[in-house]
Amino acid sequence: MTTTARPRLPAGTPPATAPRAPGVLSRWLREPLLHFVLIGGALFAVDHWLVSQADDPRTIVITREVDDEARALFKSSRGREPNEAELKALRQAWLDNEVLYREGLAMQVDRGDKAMRERVIFKALSVVEADVKQPPFDENTLKAYFESHRAQYDEPARFDFQEAVLTDNSEAASRAFADALNAGNPGNTEAGLRVFKGRPHGNLVDTYGADFAKLLEAGPVGSWRALPTRDGWRVMRLEATTPAKPADFALLHGVVLQDWTDQVMAERRTAAVRALGQKYTVKLEAGTP
């Protein structure tokens, strides 16, 4: 029986680092009410007098400075410029906060906080929340929500695998080294070893790419293979697969109820803020795309 040689791990080689987490901003863009994460204060550090220069208190002007701040934060978080849909979502988040800020000023909740825009926003928001009622529910509603959001409750299939890290990640070098490892004769090549445990499909896609994930997951267990990733070729060996496990609605009833309630309440708060916004005229500054 041939014994598969493991690549040698040089002294001082650090353990595998966790794959990068999804961008925080991508989660913000999926949040029904973006201004709940202080996006108005933390995202746009443009002074109120600068971004709202209209004399009419019922007119809100979205300036180039607002867009510039949005693009800068998005790029720092995602490494690229926002697309049209993403910029629109960021503008809407700022607009929601601007409406809350002005409503807060009108309700005089700014006493002692005139220099703290985010505090005024949250004080105004607390007034809005006081009028938002808890939604009624029934089992059919919760089950329908559960089924439509199964991806966040089901336990995904998980994969244990190893990677032999080569300096030369070309296809030829990777294939040759994989063949040598499977033959039990890695030669004198020094290769780092990374060990990964329990990685779900989404993690593989985020880290290496969709094509790689399909190839690794479908491949034989225990054999070294040269696989293409979006960053070059890698030498990998699938060690084990843990099957996916569907979630049990009965066991997660309380969690599903809380998640459903949070979503509906967020949607109602958003609707309430947008209703307040109907009294304002929104304009784009000349020259703003």
N, C-alpha and C positions, 0 to 999 in steps of 0.2 A: 504493500500500500504506500503510495507516494505521500510524503508529508509536505504540505505546503509551507514554504518558508515565509516568515513574516519580514517585511522590510525593517531594517535596523533604524532605531530611533536614536539619533545623536544625543549625547548628553546636553542637557540644558534646553532641549526642544520644549516649548511651552505646550500645555494641553490645548485641545481644540477650543476655539472660542465659539460662543453661541452665535448662530446666524443672526443677521441684523433684524431688528424688530420692524414691523410695518411702521411707516411714517406716522407721527402723531397727527399731522395735518389731515391725512387721509381719513382718520377716524373723526376729526372735527367736521369734515365735509359730509359725513354720513349722519351727524347728530341733528335731530329735527330742529333744535333751538340752539344755534351756535353761540349766541351771546351768553349762555349759561356758563361758559368756561372763561369768562372775563375776556373774551376776544376783543371787546371794545377797548379795554385798557391795555392788555398785554400785546395785542396784535398791532394796533395803530397808535403809535405814540405821537400823533400829530395833534398839536394844541387845538382846542375847540374853536378858538377865534380864527384860526388859520383855515380850517376845513369848512367852516360854515360862515361865509362872509356876506351872505345875503341879508339885507335889512329886514326883510319879511320873516318873522319868526315861524311862519308856516311853510317856508321854503327851505329845503335841504339841498345843498350843493355837494355832489361827490366830485372832489377835485383830483387832479393828477397826483397830489401828495398822498391821498388815500390809496390810490392804485399802486403807487411806488412802494409804500410801506407793505402792502399786501404781497406784492411780487417779491420783495426782499425777504420777508419771512418765509414765504412758500419755497423760494429757492434755497434758503439756508436749511430748510427741513427736508426737502425732496431732491435737491441737487439739480433742479431744472425750473424753467419758467412755468407758471400756471397756464393751462389752456383756457379757452374762452369760457367754458362751463365752470371751471374752477374759479376763475376770476369773478364771474357773476355771483357765485356762492359766497365768496369773500366780501364782495360789495354788499350783498344782502345782509350778511352778518354785521358789518359796520353800520348799515342803515338801521337795522333793528336796534342796535345800541344807541344810535343817535336819537331815534324816536324815544327810547326809554329815558335818555338823558334829558331831553327837552320836556318830557312829561314830568320827570322828577323835579326839574326847575319850576314848572308850572304848579306843582303840588307843594313847592317850598320844602322839599325833603333835603335840600342842599345846605341847610343851615349848619355852618361849621365845616362843610365839606366842599366848598366851592373849588378848591384846588385838587379834589379827589374825584375825578370823573367816574371811575369805576364804582365808587361808593354810591354816588348818586344813581347810577344805573341799577345797582342792586337794590337800593331802597325803593326805586320806582317799580322794579320787578316784583318786589315783595308785595306791593300794593296790588299789582296785577294778579299775582298768585292767590291772593286772599279771595278773589272772586272766581277762581277756577275750581270747579267741583270735581270730587273724585268720581270716576266713571263706574257705572254699575257693570256687572259681568255675570255670565252664566258659563256652564261647563262647555257648551258647544263653542262659545267664543274663544275660550282659553285653548281648547283642543285645536281649533282652526289656526290660532296664532302659533301654537307649538309646532304644528305640521309645516307651516310656512317658514319657520325659523329653525328647522331641524339641524341645519349646519352648525348652529351655536350650541346645541345640546348633545348631539350624537358624538360618541367617542370615535375619532377617525382612526383609520389604519395607521400603524406606526412602524418605522423601519430602523433597524440597527445596521450600521455599515461602517466600514473602515476606508480610509483614503491614504494611499502612499503618495506623499508629496515629493514631486521631482522638480528640480530646477528647470529642466527642459520639459515643457508641457506640450510639445508638438505631438501630432498624431503618431508619427513613426516611433519616437522615443517612448511614448506611453504604451503603444501596442507591444513593443519589444519587451518592455519591463513587465507588463502584465503576463506575457508568455513565459518569461523567465521565472516569475513568482509561482505561476501554476506548475511549472516543471520542477520546482524546488531548488532552483539555481539562480538566485538574484545577482550573483557575481559580487563585485566589489562596490557596486553603486550604493551610495549613502542616500537614504530616503527617510524623511520624517514620516511619522505615523500619526494620523488623527483618528480618533474613535468617536463615533456618534451613536447615541442611544435614544430610542423612542422618538425619532423625528417624524412628524406627520407630513402628508403629501404637500400641504400648503407651504410648509417650511422648506421643503426641497425645491419647490418652484421658485420661491422668493430668493433662495440662496444660489441655486445653480441653473434654473430655467426649466420650463415645462417639458422640453424634449428629454432632458437628462432624467427628470423625475419618472417619466414613463419607462425609459430604458432600465433604470436601476430597479424599479419596483417589479418589472416583468422578468428580470434576469434570474439566472440560477443562483441559489444560495451557496456560498462557500468558494466561489471562483472569482479570481481577479479579472477585471475587464477594463479596457480603455474606453471611456465614455466622453462624448463631447458635452461641454457646458458652454455657457455664454462667455466665459472667461478663458476658454482654452480647454484642452484635453486633460482628463483626470484619470488616475488609476484607482478603481474602486472595487470593493468586495462587499456584497450584501451578506449580512450575517444572520438576520432573522426578521420575520414579519409578524406583527401582532394584528390580527384581523380587526376591522371596524366593529363597533358595538353600538347598536341603536339605543337611543335614550328611552327610558320608561317614563311616560307622562305621569303616571300615578306617583312615582317616587320624586319627580321634580315639580309636582303641582305648585308648591309654595314659591319656588323660584320662578316658574312660568308666570304665575299671578303677579309677582312683583315686577318682572320684566315688562309684561303687558301693561300694567298700571303706569310704569315709568314712561313707556312710549306714548300712551294715550295722553297722559298729563303733559308731556313735552309738546305734543301736537296741539293740545288745547292752549297751552301758554303761547306757543308760536302764533296760533290763530288770533289770540287776544292782542298780542303785540302788533301783528300785521293790521288788525282792525283799527288800532290807534293810529297806525301809520297812514291810514286813508285820509286823514285830515291834513296831511302835509303834501306839498308839491315837491317832487324830487327832480333835480336837474343835474346834468353832467356839465362840468366846467368846459368851456370852449377849448378844443384841442385834445380832450380826453377821449381815447378810442372807445 
